Amino acid sequence: MLVISATDLARRTREVLDKVVIHGATVVVERNQRVIARIAPEVPHITASAALAGLEGVLPPEEADAWLRDIRGNFDETVRDPRV
């Protein structure tokens, strides 16, 4: 974790952001020896479909179908008002 002053951040913004993007560093920004901000890499978001895509072919088709039925449980495709 890199600790820099707000002044250094203002002077070296590109360099600091490169460290975050390229090296995955978290940067702590201080002003008057007080932490005022943290700059961290974006956490990647993944959809369930993308996560499961890598599992294709791991289960035999019948087991995959059974697994899908199990995880869906009693869910259906109807849209309901959650306030009701």
C-alpha positions as CSV (number, residue, x, y, z in Angstrom):
1,M,0.0,0.0,0.0
2,L,1.4,3.3,-1.1
3,V,0.8,6.4,1.2
4,I,1.1,9.8,-0.5
5,S,0.2,13.3,0.4
6,A,-2.6,15.1,-1.5
7,T,0.0,17.4,-2.9
8,D,2.0,14.5,-4.3
9,L,-1.2,13.1,-5.8
10,A,-1.9,16.4,-7.5
11,R,1.7,16.5,-8.9
12,R,1.9,12.8,-9.9
13,T,-1.7,11.8,-10.7
14,R,-0.9,9.8,-13.9
15,E,2.0,7.9,-12.2
16,V,-0.2,7.1,-9.1
17,L,-3.1,5.9,-11.3
18,D,-0.8,3.8,-13.4
19,K,0.3,2.0,-10.2
20,V,-3.3,1.3,-9.3
21,V,-4.2,0.0,-12.8
22,I,-1.0,-1.9,-13.7
23,H,0.1,-3.2,-10.3
24,G,-3.2,-3.3,-8.5
25,A,-1.8,-1.1,-5.7
26,T,-4.0,0.6,-3.2
27,V,-3.0,4.2,-2.6
28,V,-3.8,6.1,0.6
29,V,-4.0,9.8,0.3
30,E,-3.2,12.0,3.4
31,R,-3.6,15.6,4.1
32,N,-1.9,17.0,7.3
33,Q,-1.1,13.4,8.3
34,R,-4.8,12.4,8.2
35,V,-6.2,9.9,5.7
36,I,-8.6,11.6,3.4
37,A,-9.0,9.0,0.6
38,R,-8.1,5.6,-0.7
39,I,-7.7,4.8,-4.4
40,A,-8.0,1.1,-5.2
41,P,-8.4,-1.0,-8.3
42,E,-11.9,-1.6,-9.5
43,V,-13.3,-5.0,-8.4
44,P,-14.3,-6.9,-11.5
45,H,-18.0,-7.8,-11.8
46,I,-19.0,-11.1,-13.3
47,T,-22.4,-12.4,-14.2
48,A,-23.6,-15.9,-13.1
49,S,-23.7,-16.9,-16.8
50,A,-20.0,-15.9,-17.2
51,A,-19.0,-17.7,-14.0
52,L,-20.8,-20.9,-15.1
53,A,-19.5,-20.8,-18.7
54,G,-16.2,-22.2,-17.6
55,L,-17.9,-25.2,-16.1
56,E,-19.5,-26.4,-19.4
57,G,-18.6,-30.0,-20.0
58,V,-17.6,-30.7,-16.4
59,L,-20.9,-32.4,-15.5
60,P,-22.6,-35.0,-17.6
61,P,-25.8,-33.5,-19.2
62,E,-28.2,-35.3,-16.9
63,E,-26.4,-34.1,-13.8
64,A,-26.2,-30.6,-15.2
65,D,-30.0,-30.6,-15.8
66,A,-30.6,-31.9,-12.3
67,W,-28.3,-29.3,-10.8
68,L,-30.2,-26.5,-12.7
69,R,-33.5,-27.8,-11.4
70,D,-32.2,-27.9,-7.8
71,I,-30.8,-24.3,-7.9
72,R,-34.0,-22.9,-9.4
73,G,-36.1,-24.5,-6.7
74,N,-39.6,-23.1,-6.8
75,F,-38.6,-20.1,-8.9
76,D,-40.5,-19.3,-12.0
77,E,-40.3,-16.5,-14.6
78,T,-43.3,-14.5,-13.4
79,V,-42.7,-10.9,-12.2
80,R,-44.2,-10.1,-8.8
81,D,-44.5,-7.0,-6.8
82,P,-42.1,-7.5,-3.8
83,R,-44.2,-5.1,-1.7
84,V,-47.2,-7.5,-1.8
